[in-house]
């Protein structure tokens, strides 16, 4: 039971846990999840953490089939510039290892932005807190639990 699953249970939202055998040789954890679960990669999202020019950490949630647009995430959170956060800082702040970072149940609540491509889906998949474990939930529930906003942050 991960902190992400505990947070989802506590909130009493509808969710489903999906587990698959993670391949340590996989090039992309997110695309591996989509393939092994038989889900549209546009509906599986990765959790990335960026550092703003004001030294704040921000969570960005984008489809595994695309990249994060740094200018768009900066604009979404009202700063001039962001860069990818250092892996050790991400793990220390979220409490999760890379490839298994969940937007739910993080050690410290961070500003969160979900790519607006998630909004039309009835459900979306994000990491449930470890590699090989995904949680499926409604985008609006994820936004509520993480106090996130939706914005166009993926690269074209």
C-alpha positions as CSV (number, residue, x, y, z in Angstrom):
1,X,0.0,0.0,0.0
2,X,1.6,3.2,-1.2
3,X,1.0,6.8,0.1
4,X,-0.8,7.5,-3.2
5,X,-3.3,4.6,-2.6
6,X,-3.8,5.6,1.0
7,X,-4.6,9.2,-0.1
8,X,-7.1,8.0,-2.7
9,X,-8.8,5.7,-0.2
10,X,-9.0,8.4,2.5
11,X,-10.6,10.8,0.0
12,X,-13.3,8.2,-0.8
13,X,-13.0,8.8,-4.6
14,X,-13.6,6.1,-7.2
15,X,-10.3,4.6,-8.4
16,X,-8.9,1.4,-9.7
17,X,-5.4,0.0,-9.1
18,X,-3.6,-1.7,-12.0
19,X,-0.4,-3.7,-11.5
20,X,1.9,-5.0,-14.1
21,X,5.3,-6.7,-14.2
22,X,7.8,-3.8,-14.6
23,X,10.7,-4.4,-16.9
24,X,13.8,-2.7,-15.6
25,X,15.1,-2.4,-19.1
26,X,12.1,-0.4,-20.3
27,X,13.1,2.8,-22.0
28,X,10.0,4.7,-20.9
29,X,8.1,3.7,-17.8
30,X,5.0,5.5,-18.9
31,X,4.8,3.9,-22.4
32,X,5.6,0.6,-20.8
33,X,2.6,1.1,-18.5
34,X,0.3,2.0,-21.4
35,X,1.4,-1.0,-23.4
36,X,1.2,-3.6,-20.6
37,X,-2.2,-2.3,-19.5
38,X,-3.5,-2.0,-23.0
39,X,-4.5,1.6,-22.5
40,X,-4.3,4.5,-25.0
41,X,-0.9,6.3,-24.2
42,X,-2.8,9.6,-24.4
43,X,-4.7,8.5,-21.3
44,X,-1.6,7.5,-19.3
45,X,0.1,10.4,-17.6
46,X,3.6,10.9,-16.2
47,X,4.4,13.0,-13.2
48,X,7.3,15.3,-13.7
49,X,8.8,17.9,-11.3
50,X,10.3,21.2,-12.4
51,X,12.1,23.9,-10.4
52,X,11.0,27.5,-11.1
53,X,13.3,30.6,-11.2
54,X,11.9,31.4,-7.7
55,X,13.2,28.0,-6.5
56,X,9.8,26.5,-6.1
57,X,9.1,22.9,-7.1
58,X,6.0,22.3,-9.3
59,X,4.4,19.0,-10.4
60,X,3.6,18.7,-14.1
61,X,1.3,15.9,-15.3
62,X,1.5,15.2,-19.0
63,X,0.7,12.2,-21.3
64,X,3.4,9.6,-21.5
65,X,3.4,9.9,-25.3
66,X,4.5,13.5,-25.2
67,X,7.0,15.9,-23.6
68,X,6.6,18.7,-21.2
69,X,6.9,22.2,-22.7
70,X,8.9,24.2,-20.2
71,X,7.7,27.6,-21.4
72,X,4.1,26.5,-21.1
73,X,4.5,25.2,-17.5
74,X,6.3,28.4,-16.6
75,X,3.4,30.4,-18.0
76,X,0.9,28.2,-16.2
77,X,2.4,28.9,-12.8
78,X,3.3,32.5,-13.5
79,X,7.1,32.5,-13.6
80,X,9.6,33.4,-16.3
81,X,11.6,30.2,-16.4
82,X,11.6,26.6,-15.2
83,X,14.0,23.6,-15.5
84,X,13.7,20.0,-14.7
85,X,14.3,19.4,-10.9
86,X,17.3,17.4,-9.8
87,X,16.4,13.7,-9.4
88,X,17.6,13.6,-5.7
89,X,15.5,16.7,-4.9
90,X,12.5,15.1,-6.6
91,X,12.8,11.9,-4.6
92,X,13.5,13.7,-1.3
93,X,10.5,16.1,-1.7
94,X,7.9,13.7,-3.1
95,X,9.0,10.5,-1.2
96,X,8.9,8.5,-4.4
97,X,11.6,7.1,-6.7
98,X,11.9,8.3,-10.2
99,X,9.7,6.3,-12.5
100,X,7.2,5.8,-9.7
101,X,6.5,9.4,-8.7
102,X,2.8,9.8,-8.0
103,X,1.0,13.1,-7.9
104,X,-0.9,11.7,-4.9
105,X,0.4,11.2,-1.4
106,X,3.6,13.2,-1.8
107,X,5.6,14.1,1.4
108,X,5.2,17.8,0.6
109,X,2.2,19.4,-1.3
110,X,3.5,21.0,-4.4
111,X,1.7,23.3,-6.9
112,X,0.4,20.9,-9.5
113,X,-0.6,21.4,-13.2
114,X,-2.4,18.8,-15.2
115,X,-2.2,19.0,-19.0
116,X,-5.6,20.0,-20.3
117,X,-5.7,17.0,-22.6
118,X,-6.8,14.9,-19.6
119,X,-10.1,16.8,-19.1
120,X,-12.2,15.0,-21.7
121,X,-11.3,11.6,-20.4
122,X,-13.7,9.8,-18.0
123,X,-10.6,8.4,-16.4
124,X,-6.8,8.8,-16.6
125,X,-3.9,6.7,-15.3
126,X,-1.0,8.0,-13.1
127,X,1.6,6.3,-11.1
128,X,0.3,4.8,-7.8
129,X,3.7,5.3,-6.2
130,X,6.0,2.7,-7.6
131,X,7.1,1.3,-10.9
132,X,4.6,-1.3,-12.2
133,X,1.7,0.2,-10.2
134,X,-0.9,2.6,-11.7
135,X,-4.0,4.3,-10.3
136,X,-6.9,5.0,-12.6
137,X,-9.2,7.9,-11.6
138,X,-11.2,10.7,-12.9
139,X,-9.2,13.8,-14.0
140,X,-11.4,16.1,-11.9
141,X,-10.8,13.9,-8.8
142,X,-7.0,14.1,-9.4
143,X,-7.3,17.9,-9.7
144,X,-9.3,18.1,-6.5
145,X,-7.0,15.9,-4.5
146,X,-3.9,17.7,-5.6
147,X,-5.5,21.2,-5.8
148,X,-4.3,21.2,-9.4
149,X,-5.3,23.3,-12.3
150,X,-5.6,22.3,-16.0
151,X,-3.5,24.1,-18.6
152,X,-1.9,23.2,-22.0
153,X,1.6,22.2,-20.9
154,X,2.6,19.4,-23.2
155,X,4.8,20.0,-26.2
156,X,3.2,20.0,-29.6
